[in-house]
Amino acid sequence: MTGPFFEDNFNFSAYNTEHGIAVAISIVLGTLFIYFANTHLNHHQKKVFGTIIAIIVLLSQLMKVYIKMELGTFDKTIDLPLHLCNMMPFLVPFAMLFANRQIWAILFFWIMSGTFQSLISPTLEHSFPHFEFWRYWVVHCGLVFLMLYGVFCMGFRLTFKDALWSALLINVLALLMYFVNLGLDSNYLYLMAKPPGTTLYTFLGPWPWYILSLEGVLVILFSLCYLPFHLVRQRA
């Protein structure tokens, strides 16, 4: 495997033209997909369409593991799909295929609070046309799109109980991943050290205090996710 699609270039820089174009294209495609689904598909077809998009996102995530194993550069401490954004592609297809509002609701808080931030302050290292460039934007933008697809195409809505369950489960997941990190000497979920670059973590203090700070951030972000649904419900 040779060529610019496989060779690391370390050329990506946040907030440059390439970053802006990737986000802009994702917004346009997401808007067009939602419009198409609402104007041309019935409920069953919407489930199928959402499932197809979710599977594309999942295959993009699996592509990274396969390629790195083929290149002989796979590292279990960084390349397993154990970061939050990389776990979600394995769960979202179930929410779409079975039109399961409960699964979607839990994932909504995680994705719109975490993955969405990855679009604004990406931790991506390699620029176009590297395979990681494609995987990063397909996975992160695809996950955000599927959460919005649940709202605008599937008719899903959030409840306050969803926020509580989502907060509880993310803490259970973090606890499990802490022990995984100890076993692998890894930093999945960024529990052992901050991610590289300038991200939300940058402003939350040193380890391990930033983990406690994240609990407060979680409350704020989850509240912001739930607020539009609460206001619409109150108005109705």
N, CA, C and O of each residue as an XYZ file, in Angstrom:
944
protein
N       0.838     -1.190      0.000
C       0.000      0.000      0.000
C       0.882      1.252      0.000
O       1.524      1.576      0.999
N       0.898      1.943     -1.131
C       1.699      3.162     -1.259
C       0.854      4.261     -1.877
O      -0.268      4.026     -2.326
N       1.407      5.453     -1.894
C       0.698      6.579     -2.468
C       0.190      7.522     -1.397
O       0.202      7.181     -0.214
N      -0.261      8.714     -1.798
C      -0.688      9.735     -0.830
C      -1.886      9.336      0.023
O      -2.098      9.918      1.087
N      -2.683      8.346     -0.425
C      -3.826      7.904      0.367
C      -3.371      7.170      1.628
O      -4.084      7.154      2.631
N      -2.184      6.563      1.575
C      -1.699      5.756      2.686
C      -0.528      6.389      3.439
O      -0.282      6.028      4.590
N       0.182      7.300      2.836
C       1.399      7.848      3.444
C       1.072      9.015      4.368
O       0.410      9.970      3.962
N       1.539      8.933      5.613
C       1.300      9.992      6.595
C       1.939     11.291      6.126
O       3.065     11.296      5.628
N       1.201     12.406      6.290
C       1.757     13.690      5.846
C       1.817     14.744      6.945
O       2.576     15.708      6.835
N       1.028     14.573      8.005
C       1.029     15.498      9.149
C       0.860     16.957      8.696
O       1.468     17.866      9.259
N       0.032     17.159      7.680
C      -0.138     18.500      7.110
C      -1.417     19.202      7.539
O      -1.617     20.374      7.220
N      -2.283     18.501      8.258
C      -3.551     19.142      8.586
C      -3.366     20.202      9.658
O      -2.623     20.022     10.623
N      -4.058     21.303      9.461
C      -4.044     22.396     10.431
C      -5.475     22.886     10.625
O      -6.185     23.176      9.662
N      -5.878     22.972     11.879
C      -7.250     23.405     12.165
C      -7.448     24.862     11.760
O      -6.516     25.665     11.791
N      -8.687     25.185     11.379
C      -9.129     26.541     11.063
C      -8.513     27.094      9.767
O      -8.504     28.304      9.546
N      -8.006     26.203      8.925
C      -7.534     26.666      7.629
C      -8.612     26.392      6.571
O      -9.719     25.969      6.906
N      -8.290     26.633      5.309
C      -9.262     26.462      4.232
C      -9.759     25.025      4.137
O     -10.950     24.788      3.935
N      -8.851     24.070      4.280
C      -9.216     22.661      4.190
C     -10.237     22.281      5.258
O     -11.195     21.560      4.978
N     -10.031     22.764      6.473
C     -10.959     22.533      7.576
C     -12.325     23.128      7.240
O     -13.351     22.469      7.405
N     -12.333     24.362      6.774
C     -13.591     25.030      6.459
C     -14.349     24.342      5.339
O     -15.571     24.211      5.403
N     -13.630     23.900      4.312
C     -14.284     23.222      3.185
C     -14.898     21.903      3.631
O     -16.008     21.563      3.223
N     -14.171     21.150      4.476
C     -14.679     19.855      4.949
C     -15.978     20.039      5.730
O     -16.930     19.283      5.537
N     -16.023     21.028      6.601
C     -17.222     21.283      7.395
C     -18.365     21.784      6.500
O     -19.510     21.359      6.651
N     -18.042     22.687      5.571
C     -19.068     23.244      4.682
C     -19.705     22.161      3.818
O     -20.925     22.123      3.663
N     -18.875     21.278      3.253
C     -19.405     20.193      2.424
C     -20.292     19.277      3.254
O     -21.330     18.814      2.782
N     -19.884     19.019      4.485
C     -20.674     18.153      5.363
C     -22.032     18.771      5.675
O     -23.042     18.068      5.705
N     -22.060     20.079      5.906
C     -23.324     20.759      6.187
C     -24.252     20.702      4.978
O     -25.447     20.439      5.116
N     -23.700     20.947      3.801
C     -24.509     20.930      2.581
C     -25.059     19.530      2.328
O     -26.247     19.378      2.044
N     -24.208     18.502      2.427
C     -24.662     17.134      2.183
C     -25.698     16.701      3.213
O     -26.700     16.071      2.873
N     -25.448     17.044      4.475
C     -26.394     16.684      5.521
C     -27.759     17.315      5.297
O     -28.786     16.662      5.476
N     -27.770     18.582      4.906
C     -29.026     19.287      4.638
C     -29.762     18.661      3.460
O     -30.979     18.481      3.504
N     -29.013     18.329      2.403
C     -29.628     17.722      1.225
C     -30.191     16.335      1.545
O     -31.271     15.981      1.071
N     -29.469     15.553      2.343
C     -29.939     14.213      2.706
C     -31.234     14.286      3.520
O     -32.164     13.512      3.295
N     -31.282     15.221      4.464
C     -32.488     15.371      5.281
C     -33.661     15.834      4.421
O     -34.779     15.343      4.574
N     -33.405     16.773      3.524
C     -34.460     17.246      2.622
C     -34.957     16.106      1.734
O     -36.163     15.939      1.550
N     -34.030     15.324      1.185
C     -34.404     14.195      0.326
C     -35.251     13.192      1.095
O     -36.275     12.729      0.592
N     -34.831     12.854      2.309
C     -35.567     11.854      3.094
C     -36.977     12.320      3.408
O     -37.922     11.535      3.339
N     -37.125     13.592      3.751
C     -38.438     14.110      4.138
C     -39.374     14.331      2.961
O     -40.591     14.378      3.137
N     -38.825     14.466      1.776
C     -39.679     14.756      0.617
C     -39.888     13.541     -0.295
O     -40.800     13.551     -1.122
N     -39.070     12.505     -0.162
C     -39.164     11.385     -1.093
C     -39.334     10.013     -0.429
O     -39.605      9.032     -1.121
N     -39.181      9.925      0.890
C     -39.182      8.614      1.538
C     -40.306      8.492      2.556
O     -40.659      9.457      3.233
N     -40.867      7.276      2.652
C     -41.817      7.018      3.732
C     -41.053      6.590      4.988
O     -39.822      6.551      4.986
N     -41.780      6.273      6.053
C     -41.113      5.992      7.329
C     -40.160      4.800      7.230
O     -39.037      4.853      7.731
N     -40.610      3.735      6.587
C     -39.749      2.557      6.455
C     -38.507      2.879      5.633
O     -37.400      2.472      5.986
N     -38.691      3.606      4.545
C     -37.558      3.971      3.693
C     -36.582      4.889      4.423
O     -35.374      4.824      4.198
N     -37.110      5.742      5.297
C     -36.230      6.599      6.100
C     -35.344      5.761      7.018
O     -34.162      6.060      7.191
N     -35.919      4.711      7.604
C     -35.125      3.813      8.453
C     -34.003      3.167      7.639
O     -32.859      3.101      8.088
N     -34.341      2.691      6.439
C     -33.349      2.043      5.589
C     -32.255      3.025      5.192
O     -31.069      2.697      5.240
N     -32.656      4.224      4.800
C     -31.687      5.241      4.379
C     -30.760      5.609      5.535
O     -29.546      5.696      5.353
N     -31.328      5.824      6.721
C     -30.517      6.140      7.893
C     -29.572      5.014      8.239
O     -28.430      5.255      8.631
N     -30.040      3.774      8.097
C     -29.197      2.612      8.389
C     -28.039      2.520      7.407
O     -26.920      2.186      7.797
N     -28.297      2.812      6.140
C     -27.236      2.783      5.121
C     -26.154      3.803      5.461
O     -24.964      3.492      5.397
N     -26.560      5.017      5.820
C     -25.582      6.043      6.196
C     -24.795      5.592      7.418
O     -23.579      5.769      7.475
N     -25.484      5.006      8.400
C     -24.821      4.545      9.624
C     -23.805      3.447      9.318
O     -22.736      3.405      9.925
N     -24.134      2.559      8.380
C     -23.210      1.482      8.007
C     -21.995      2.042      7.280
O     -20.880      1.555      7.469
N     -22.201      3.066      6.446
C     -21.073      3.725      5.771
C     -20.125      4.323      6.809
O     -18.905      4.219      6.677
N     -20.689      4.945      7.836
C     -19.870      5.507      8.916
C     -19.101      4.392      9.621
O     -17.910      4.538      9.895
N     -19.770      3.290      9.912
C     -19.121      2.155     10.575
C     -17.992      1.589      9.718
O     -16.900      1.333     10.225
N     -18.245      1.391      8.421
C     -17.214      0.851      7.538
C     -16.015      1.789      7.442
O     -14.879      1.332      7.313
N     -16.256      3.083      7.502
C     -15.161      4.058      7.483
C     -14.285      3.905      8.713
O     -13.061      4.012      8.636
N     -14.929      3.650      9.860
C     -14.169      3.444     11.087
C     -13.360      2.139     11.015
O     -12.196      2.100     11.413
N     -13.985      1.081     10.508
C     -13.288     -0.201     10.382
C     -12.166     -0.130      9.352
O     -11.174     -0.851      9.463
N     -12.318      0.735      8.352
C     -11.300      0.892      7.318
C      -9.958      1.280      7.929
O      -8.911      0.789      7.506
N      -9.992      2.159      8.921
C      -8.741      2.598      9.544
C      -8.003      1.430     10.169
O      -6.795      1.280      9.986
N      -8.736      0.595     10.915
C      -8.109     -0.559     11.566
C      -7.513     -1.497     10.525
O      -6.379     -1.953     10.671
N      -8.277     -1.784      9.475
C      -7.803     -2.694      8.426
C      -6.557     -2.151      7.742
O      -5.575     -2.874      7.574
N      -6.589     -0.884      7.346
C      -5.456     -0.305      6.622
C      -4.208     -0.288      7.496
O      -3.122     -0.632      7.028
N      -4.348      0.104      8.749
C      -3.175      0.178      9.623
C      -2.600     -1.210      9.906
O      -1.389     -1.363     10.063
N      -3.458     -2.206      9.969
C      -2.965     -3.571     10.134
C      -2.223     -4.030      8.883
O      -1.190     -4.693      8.979
N      -2.745     -3.680      7.714
C      -2.085     -4.032      6.459
C      -0.751     -3.314      6.305
O       0.204     -3.871      5.763
N      -0.690     -2.075      6.787
C       0.546     -1.299      6.699
C       1.557     -1.710      7.766
O       2.726     -1.331      7.704
N       1.095     -2.488      8.744
C       1.978     -2.893      9.823
C       2.223     -1.795     10.838
O       3.208     -1.833     11.574
N       1.327     -0.814     10.881
C       1.496      0.312     11.810
C       0.428      0.326     12.905
O       0.334      1.282     13.675
N      -0.367     -0.729     12.968
C      -1.435     -0.773     13.972
C      -0.848     -0.805     15.372
O       0.056     -1.587     15.668
N      -1.381      0.064     16.231
C      -0.920      0.169     17.621
C      -2.146      0.079     18.523
O      -3.025      0.939     18.474
N      -2.198     -0.952     19.335
C      -3.394     -1.170     20.165
C      -3.608     -0.061     21.180
O      -4.704      0.061     21.727
N      -2.600      0.743     21.446
C      -2.759      1.821     22.432
C      -3.435      3.056     21.854
O      -3.901      3.914     22.604
N      -3.493      3.156     20.518
C      -4.102      4.349     19.920
C      -5.091      4.038     18.799
O      -5.904      4.894     18.452
N      -5.043      2.831     18.221
C      -5.815      2.544     17.017
C      -7.055      1.695     17.237
O      -7.838      1.521     16.304
N      -7.264      1.164     18.424
C      -8.513      0.460     18.691
C      -9.656      1.474     18.727
O      -9.447      2.602     19.173
N     -10.839      1.116     18.278
C     -11.972      2.069     18.274
C     -12.574      2.232     19.666
O     -13.727      1.871     19.900
N     -11.777      2.782     20.591
C     -12.203      2.900     21.974
C     -12.333      4.338     22.456
O     -12.706      4.573     23.606
N     -12.032      5.302     21.593
C     -12.414      6.675     21.904
C     -13.918      6.807     21.681
O     -14.499      6.065     20.888
N     -14.539      7.740     22.373
C     -15.991      7.849     22.328
C     -16.506      7.983     20.905
O     -17.446      7.288     20.517
N     -15.901      8.869     20.123
C     -16.358      9.081     18.747
C     -16.191      7.828     17.902
O     -16.946      7.602     16.957
N     -15.190      7.007     18.248
C     -14.931      5.805     17.465
C     -15.777      4.617     17.902
O     -15.894      3.637     17.166
N     -16.369      4.693     19.094
C     -17.297      3.652     19.541
C     -18.686      3.846     18.933
O     -19.388      2.878     18.642
N     -19.068      5.099     18.748
C     -20.433      5.398     18.330
C     -20.843      4.748     17.009
O     -22.002      4.354     16.877
N     -19.933      4.616     16.010
C     -20.354      3.973     14.764
C     -20.847      2.544     14.943
O     -21.578      2.036     14.093
N     -20.461      1.887     16.033
C     -20.905      0.518     16.268
C     -22.310      0.482     16.877
O     -22.965     -0.560     16.855
N     -22.771      1.601     17.414
C     -24.059      1.641     18.095
C     -25.151      2.327     17.275
O     -26.317      1.939     17.342
N     -24.774      3.342     16.506
C     -25.771      4.115     15.767
C     -26.575      3.266     14.776
O     -27.774      3.503     14.630
N     -25.965      2.276     14.083
C     -26.787      1.466     13.165
C     -27.986      0.802     13.834
O     -29.032      0.640     13.205
N     -27.847      0.415     15.106
C     -28.974     -0.206     15.804
C     -30.106      0.804     16.030
O     -31.285      0.467     15.919
N     -29.729      2.035     16.345
C     -30.742      3.069     16.550
C     -31.505      3.343     15.273
O     -32.715      3.566     15.304
N     -30.801      3.327     14.136
C     -31.450      3.589     12.862
C     -32.260      2.390     12.382
O     -33.413      2.540     11.979
N     -31.661      1.201     12.422
C     -32.306      0.009     11.879
C     -33.611     -0.313     12.601
O     -34.603     -0.677     11.969
N     -33.607     -0.178     13.925
C     -34.790     -0.507     14.708
C     -35.601      0.727     15.105
O     -36.555      0.637     15.879
N     -35.202      1.890     14.558
C     -35.869      3.148     14.914
C     -36.020      3.244     16.430
O     -37.092      3.571     16.939
N     -34.941      2.957     17.135
C     -34.962      2.885     18.594
C     -34.648      4.260     19.188
O     -33.500      4.706     19.187
N     -35.677      4.911     19.686
C     -35.496      6.252     20.225
C     -34.603      6.262     21.458
O     -33.840      7.208     21.653
N     -34.683      5.218     22.304
C     -33.915      5.199     23.536
C     -32.408      5.167     23.267
O     -31.643      5.912     23.878
N     -31.992      4.288     22.335
C     -30.570      4.236     21.979
C     -30.137      5.556     21.361
O     -29.093      6.105     21.713
N     -30.954      6.067     20.430
C     -30.639      7.349     19.785
C     -30.488      8.451     20.819
O     -29.569      9.264     20.718
N     -31.371      8.497     21.816
C     -31.357      9.573     22.803
C     -30.070      9.576     23.619
O     -29.473     10.629     23.843
N     -29.646      8.399     24.060
C     -28.400      8.308     24.822
C     -27.216      8.756     23.969
O     -26.353      9.506     24.424
N     -27.191      8.279     22.718
C     -26.102      8.647     21.816
C     -26.150     10.119     21.448
O     -25.108     10.734     21.223
N     -27.339     10.691     21.386
C     -27.482     12.100     21.018
C     -26.669     12.981     21.960
O     -25.925     13.852     21.508
N     -26.805     12.762     23.254
C     -26.071     13.575     24.218
C     -24.565     13.386     24.068
O     -23.807     14.354     24.128
N     -24.135     12.154     23.875
C     -22.704     11.888     23.735
C     -22.140     12.516     22.467
O     -21.085     13.149     22.485
N     -22.859     12.330     21.372
C     -22.352     12.799     20.083
C     -22.420     14.317     19.963
O     -21.458     14.946     19.523
N     -23.548     14.911     20.349
C     -23.687     16.354     20.190
C     -22.854     17.128     21.214
O     -22.562     18.307     21.012
N     -22.474     16.475     22.301
C     -21.611     17.128     23.293
C     -20.134     16.887     23.010
O     -19.301     17.748     23.291
N     -19.798     15.711     22.452
C     -18.403     15.363     22.233
C     -17.979     15.402     20.782
O     -17.053     16.128     20.421
N     -18.650     14.625     19.948
C     -18.274     14.545     18.536
C     -18.425     15.889     17.839
O     -17.592     16.259     17.012
N     -19.482     16.621     18.168
C     -19.699     17.924     17.534
C     -18.523     18.858     17.805
O     -18.116     19.631     16.937
N     -17.980     18.776     19.031
C     -16.828     19.610     19.363
C     -15.614     19.254     18.512
O     -14.762     20.101     18.247
N     -15.541     17.968     18.080
C     -14.423     17.520     17.250
C     -14.455     18.137     15.854
O     -13.440     18.152     15.158
N     -15.617     18.646     15.445
C     -15.699     19.343     14.161
C     -15.142     20.756     14.273
O     -14.595     21.302     13.314
N     -15.290     21.337     15.458
C     -14.838     22.712     15.678
C     -13.355     22.753     16.003
O     -12.636     23.630     15.525
N     -12.894     21.806     16.814
C     -11.474     21.752     17.193
C     -10.946     20.348     16.913
O     -10.742     19.569     17.843
N     -10.722     20.017     15.638
C     -10.331     18.651     15.258
C      -8.943     18.277     15.761
O      -8.041     19.111     15.833
N      -8.797     16.997     16.107
C      -7.497     16.458     16.509
C      -6.832     15.732     15.331
O      -5.870     14.987     15.520
N      -7.338     15.948     14.150
C      -6.830     15.324     12.929
C      -5.405     15.793     12.643
O      -5.071     16.960     12.850
N      -4.570     14.871     12.166
C      -3.171     15.200     11.849
C      -2.885     15.220     10.357
O      -2.041     15.992      9.903
N      -3.572     14.389      9.589
C      -3.222     14.205      8.179
C      -4.248     14.867      7.264
O      -5.454     14.738      7.473
N      -3.768     15.560      6.272
C      -4.642     16.295      5.368
C      -5.003     15.453      4.153
O      -4.479     14.355      3.970
N      -5.899     15.974      3.325
C      -6.331     15.337      2.081
C      -5.111     14.995      1.229
O      -4.194     15.812      1.147
N      -5.058     13.811      0.584
C      -6.107     12.783      0.480
C      -5.886     11.584      1.406
O      -6.376     10.496      1.105
N      -5.184     11.742      2.494
C      -4.865     10.627      3.394
C      -6.136      9.928      3.876
O      -7.169     10.570      4.070
N      -6.055      8.605      4.067
C      -7.251      7.851      4.466
C      -7.805      8.317      5.811
O      -9.012      8.243      6.039
N      -6.939      8.794      6.701
C      -7.409      9.253      8.005
C      -8.206     10.549      7.879
O      -9.107     10.808      8.676
N      -7.872     11.361      6.878
C      -8.643     12.569      6.597
C     -10.078     12.186      6.240
O     -11.032     12.753      6.773
N     -10.218     11.218      5.333
C     -11.551     10.771      4.944
C     -12.280     10.149      6.120
O     -13.441     10.473      6.368
N     -11.618      9.260      6.848
C     -12.277      8.594      7.980
C     -12.745      9.612      9.010
O     -13.869      9.522      9.505
N     -11.902     10.570      9.332
C     -12.220     11.539     10.377
C     -13.503     12.287     10.060
O     -14.385     12.390     10.912
N     -13.618     12.806      8.856
C     -14.770     13.636      8.522
C     -16.006     12.801      8.255
O     -17.111     13.219      8.601
N     -15.852     11.624      7.645
C     -17.021     10.764      7.424
C     -17.604     10.323      8.760
O     -18.820     10.355      8.950
N     -16.740      9.910      9.689
C     -17.217      9.420     10.984
C     -17.809     10.551     11.813
O     -18.941     10.439     12.283
N     -17.074     11.625     11.998
C     -17.534     12.683     12.899
C     -18.738     13.434     12.328
O     -19.719     13.665     13.035
N     -18.664     13.809     11.063
C     -19.806     14.505     10.457
C     -20.986     13.560     10.283
O     -22.139     13.963     10.436
N     -20.696     12.296      9.961
C     -21.764     11.327      9.797
C     -22.533     11.085     11.088
O     -23.758     10.961     11.068
N     -21.827     11.017     12.206
C     -22.491     10.811     13.495
C     -23.391     11.993     13.854
O     -24.527     11.806     14.289
N     -22.877     13.205     13.669
C     -23.684     14.387     13.963
C     -24.904     14.424     13.056
O     -26.009     14.722     13.510
N     -24.710     14.123     11.773
C     -25.834     14.101     10.830
C     -26.899     13.101     11.265
O     -28.090     13.405     11.209
N     -26.483     11.911     11.699
C     -27.449     10.880     12.071
C     -28.245     11.269     13.305
O     -29.410     10.888     13.427
N     -27.651     12.011     14.212
C     -28.409     12.500     15.365
C     -29.466     13.504     14.923
O     -30.598     13.463     15.406
N     -29.112     14.403     14.013
C     -30.078     15.362     13.496
C     -31.115     14.670     12.609
O     -32.274     15.080     12.563
N     -30.693     13.634     11.917
C     -31.611     12.840     11.098
C     -32.692     12.230     11.980
O     -33.857     12.163     11.588
N     -32.303     11.785     13.171
C     -33.282     11.241     14.111
C     -34.337     12.261     14.490
O     -35.508     11.919     14.655
N     -33.923     13.527     14.629
C     -34.863     14.593     15.004
C     -35.774     14.950     13.841
O     -36.998     14.942     13.974
N     -35.166     15.267     12.692
C     -35.922     15.865     11.591
C     -36.575     14.852     10.653
O     -37.512     15.191      9.931
N     -36.085     13.610     10.660
C     -36.645     12.610      9.751
C     -37.378     11.482     10.462
O     -38.370     10.964      9.951
N     -36.889     11.099     11.647
C     -37.504      9.994     12.381
C     -38.483     10.472     13.442
O     -39.231      9.674     14.006
N     -38.479     11.763     13.712
C     -39.409     12.312     14.688
C     -39.034     12.033     16.132
O     -39.894     12.104     17.010
N     -37.762     11.715     16.404
C     -37.327     11.432     17.763
C     -37.253     12.716     18.590
O     -36.933     13.782     18.064
N     -37.550     12.608     19.876
C     -37.446     13.732     20.795
C     -36.781     13.265     22.089
O     -36.840     12.089     22.446
N     -36.147     14.211     22.781
C     -35.466     13.905     24.035
C     -36.362     14.178     25.231
O     -37.252     15.026     25.178
N     -36.112     13.439     26.319
C     -36.754     13.709     27.595
C     -35.675     13.962     28.636
O     -34.503     13.660     28.411
N     -36.068     14.513     29.767
C     -35.105     14.761     30.841
C     -34.512     13.458     31.353
O     -33.345     13.419     31.742
N     -35.303     12.394     31.357
C     -34.809     11.092     31.806
C     -33.686     10.587     30.901
O     -32.761      9.918     31.361
N     -33.775     10.915     29.605
C     -32.712     10.532     28.672
C     -31.384     11.152     29.082
O     -30.342     10.499     29.014
N     -31.418     12.403     29.505
C     -30.199     13.096     29.929
C     -29.585     12.413     31.139
O     -28.366     12.256     31.213
N     -30.417     12.007     32.085
C     -29.919     11.335     33.288
C     -29.280      9.990     32.940
O     -28.196      9.668     33.426
N     -29.956      9.209     32.097
C     -29.412      7.916     31.698
C     -28.097      8.088     30.934
O     -27.142      7.343     31.153
N     -28.059      9.059     30.051
C     -26.862      9.288     29.255
C     -25.689      9.691     30.139
O     -24.567      9.231     29.930
N     -25.945     10.554     31.132
C     -24.889     10.983     32.052
C     -24.387      9.812     32.894
O     -23.184      9.662     33.105
N     -25.311      8.992     33.370
C     -24.928      7.833     34.177
C     -24.074      6.866     33.361
O     -23.039      6.402     33.838
N     -24.496      6.562     32.144
C     -23.802      5.569     31.334
C     -22.440      6.057     30.862
O     -21.516      5.254     30.725
N     -22.294      7.361     30.609
C     -20.978      7.852     30.187
C     -19.976      7.754     31.329
O     -18.786      7.550     31.092
N     -20.443      7.897     32.561
C     -19.547      7.733     33.705
C     -19.189      6.265     33.922
O     -18.056      5.950     34.284
N     -20.148      5.368     33.703
C     -19.854      3.931     33.790
C     -18.842      3.542     32.717
O     -17.903      2.792     32.981
N     -19.042      4.059     31.505
C     -18.117      3.779     30.408
C     -16.713      4.299     30.735
O     -15.723      3.614     30.481
N     -16.629      5.501     31.295
C     -15.332      6.083     31.645
C     -14.621      5.231     32.692
O     -13.408      5.037     32.619
N     -15.366      4.728     33.654
C     -14.766      3.885     34.683
C     -14.195      2.608     34.069
O     -13.082      2.200     34.402
N     -14.950      1.983     33.179
C     -14.470      0.771     32.508
C     -13.233      1.063     31.656
O     -12.280      0.284     31.643
N     -13.261      2.189     30.951
C     -12.152      2.532     30.076
C     -10.904      2.896     30.863
O      -9.793      2.743     30.356
N     -11.062      3.373     32.088
C      -9.898      3.671     32.921
C      -9.082      2.399     33.153
O      -7.854      2.413     33.066
N      -9.776      1.304     33.448
C      -9.077      0.042     33.683
C      -8.527     -0.540     32.382
O      -7.481     -1.190     32.392
N      -9.220     -0.313     31.257
C      -8.691     -0.715     29.959
C      -7.395      0.029     29.680
O      -6.426     -0.568     29.211
N      -7.369      1.317     29.961
C      -6.161      2.121     29.759
C      -5.004      1.622     30.614
O      -3.860      1.587     30.159
N      -5.299      1.241     31.839
C      -4.246      0.705     32.703
C      -3.677     -0.583     32.118
O      -2.468     -0.810     32.164
N      -4.548     -1.424     31.570
C      -4.104     -2.685     30.999
C      -3.328     -2.529     29.711
O      -2.386     -3.280     29.457
N      -3.718     -1.545     28.880
C      -3.087     -1.364     27.566
C      -2.015     -0.291     27.560
O      -1.313     -0.115     26.564
N      -1.884      0.441     28.688
C      -1.007      1.607     28.751
C      -1.405      2.612     27.669
O      -0.559      3.141     26.948
N      -2.706      2.860     27.575
C      -3.271      3.712     26.536
C      -3.921      4.949     27.161
O      -3.845      5.171     28.369
N      -4.559      5.741     26.305
C      -5.204      6.970     26.775
C      -6.568      7.151     26.122
O      -6.928      8.260     25.729
N      -7.329      6.063     26.005
C      -8.656      6.145     25.407
C      -9.595      6.961     26.297
O      -9.533      6.901     27.525
N     -10.461      7.719     25.637
C     -11.356      8.697     26.273
C     -10.577      9.831     26.919
O     -11.149     10.651     27.637
N      -9.268      9.881     26.668
C      -8.409     10.933     27.222
C      -8.519     11.010     28.741
O      -8.583     12.091     29.328
N      -8.538      9.826     29.360
C      -8.647      9.762     30.815
C      -7.300      9.854     31.503
O      -7.229     10.174     32.690
N      -6.222      9.575     30.766
C      -4.896      9.554     31.371
C      -4.080     10.805     31.040
O      -3.105     11.114     31.725
N      -4.479     11.514     30.000
C      -3.796     12.748     29.590
C      -4.691     13.480     28.603
O      -5.595     12.887     28.016
N      -4.439     14.755     28.424
C      -5.242     15.553     27.501
C      -4.923     15.192     26.059
O      -3.818     14.731     25.773
N      -5.874     15.392     25.136
C      -5.597     15.174     23.716
C      -4.640     16.241     23.202
O      -4.535     17.315     23.794
N      -3.940     15.955     22.103
C      -3.026     16.949     21.535
C      -3.784     18.124     20.940
O      -4.966     18.015     20.614
N      -3.091     19.249     20.801
C      -3.692     20.422     20.182
C      -4.550     21.221     21.143
O      -4.638     20.911     22.331
N      -5.175     22.246     20.611
C      -6.038     23.111     21.407
C      -7.467     22.612     21.329
O      -8.107     22.694     20.280
N      -7.958     22.103     22.426
C      -9.315     21.590     22.504
C      -9.954     22.109     23.786
O      -9.349     22.891     24.519
N     -11.177     21.670     24.047
C     -11.863     22.046     25.282
C     -11.049     21.661     26.503
O     -11.062     22.372     27.508
N     -10.338     20.536     26.427
C      -9.538     20.054     27.556
C      -8.455     21.055     27.956
O      -8.051     21.110     29.118
N      -7.995     21.836     27.001
C      -6.909     22.775     27.246
C      -7.236     23.736     28.383
O      -6.339     24.182     29.098
N      -8.511     24.054     28.550
C      -8.919     25.084     29.501
C      -9.433     24.513     30.824
O      -9.987     25.244     31.644
N      -9.249     23.214     31.028
C      -9.867     22.576     32.200
C      -8.877     22.178     33.287
O      -9.230     21.422     34.193
N      -7.650     22.672     33.213
C      -6.697     22.390     34.270
C      -5.893     21.132     34.011
O      -6.128     20.445     33.017
N      -4.944     20.814     34.889
C      -4.073     19.648     34.700
C      -4.767     18.344     35.068
O      -5.842     18.339     35.669
N      -4.124     17.230     34.690
C      -4.603     15.913     35.105
C      -4.346     15.748     36.596
O      -3.294     16.192     37.058
N      -5.235     15.141     37.384
C      -6.519     14.555     36.970
C      -7.697     15.499     37.148
O      -8.850     15.098     36.993
N      -7.401     16.772     37.477
C      -8.484     17.698     37.827
C      -9.385     18.007     36.651
O     -10.566     18.306     36.829
N      -8.824     17.936     35.428
C      -9.681     18.231     34.277
C     -10.790     17.196     34.120
O     -11.836     17.491     33.541
N     -10.567     15.981     34.635
C     -11.617     14.965     34.569
C     -12.797     15.370     35.441
O     -13.950     15.192     35.050
N     -12.512     15.916     36.627
C     -13.590     16.422     37.480
C     -14.272     17.624     36.840
O     -15.490     17.777     36.927
N     -13.477     18.477     36.194
C     -14.054     19.636     35.515
C     -14.993     19.207     34.398
O     -15.984     19.879     34.112
N     -14.670     18.078     33.767
C     -15.513     17.585     32.679
C     -16.912     17.223     33.154
O     -17.864     17.273     32.375
N     -17.045     16.857     34.435
C     -18.378     16.552     34.960
C     -19.255     17.807     34.917
O     -20.431     17.742     34.561
N     -18.666     18.945     35.283
C     -19.406     20.196     35.194
C     -19.706     20.587     33.765
O     -20.796     21.072     33.460
N     -18.727     20.376     32.879
C     -18.935     20.661     31.461
C     -20.035     19.764     30.901
O     -20.853     20.197     30.089
N     -20.044     18.510     31.345
C     -21.062     17.558     30.897
C     -22.462     18.057     31.245
O     -23.375     17.972     30.424
N     -22.630     18.573     32.453
C     -23.939     19.090     32.875
C     -24.356     20.253     31.968
O     -25.507     20.335     31.540
N     -23.426     21.130     31.687
C     -23.731     22.298     30.846
C     -24.090     21.866     29.424
O     -25.100     22.305     28.873
N     -23.260     21.007     28.837
C     -23.491     20.586     27.456
C     -24.759     19.761     27.312
O     -25.510     19.938     26.353
N     -25.002     18.861     28.258
C     -26.226     18.070     28.200
C     -27.459     18.968     28.351
O     -28.487     18.737     27.715
N     -27.344     19.979     29.188
C     -28.456     20.920     29.359
C     -28.734     21.675     28.066
O     -29.889     21.887     27.698
N     -27.668     22.077     27.381
C     -27.828     22.784     26.110
C     -28.444     21.873     25.050
O     -29.233     22.324     24.220
N     -28.081     20.594     25.084
C     -28.674     19.635     24.133
C     -30.165     19.457     24.384
O     -30.959     19.362     23.448
N     -30.532     19.413     25.662
C     -31.924     19.143     26.020
C     -32.808     20.381     25.913
O     -34.008     20.262     25.665
N     -32.231     21.566     26.097
C     -33.009     22.803     26.185
C     -33.937     23.038     24.997
O     -35.106     23.352     25.219
N     -33.481     22.902     23.737
C     -34.416     23.137     22.619
C     -35.637     22.237     22.659
O     -36.741     22.681     22.346
N     -35.458     20.985     23.036
C     -36.586     20.049     23.101
C     -37.543     20.447     24.232
O     -38.761     20.342     24.093
N     -36.972     20.905     25.351
C     -37.797     21.338     26.477
C     -38.611     22.576     26.105
O     -39.795     22.664     26.432
N     -37.980     23.532     25.423
C     -38.674     24.762     25.048
C     -39.793     24.485     24.051
O     -40.884     25.044     24.160
N     -39.514     23.617     23.077
C     -40.544     23.268     22.095
C     -41.724     22.574     22.781
O     -42.883     22.840     22.461
N     -41.413     21.680     23.731
C     -42.471     20.964     24.438
C     -43.311     21.928     25.278
O     -44.536     21.818     25.333
N     -42.630     22.873     25.931
C     -43.350     23.855     26.742
C     -44.230     24.743     25.882
O     -45.354     25.074     26.260
N     -43.721     25.121     24.741
C     -44.472     25.982     23.837
C     -45.681     25.257     23.267
O     -46.745     25.847     23.078
N     -45.502     23.955     22.992
C     -46.607     23.172     22.440
C     -47.709     22.978     23.472
O     -48.722     22.340     23.181
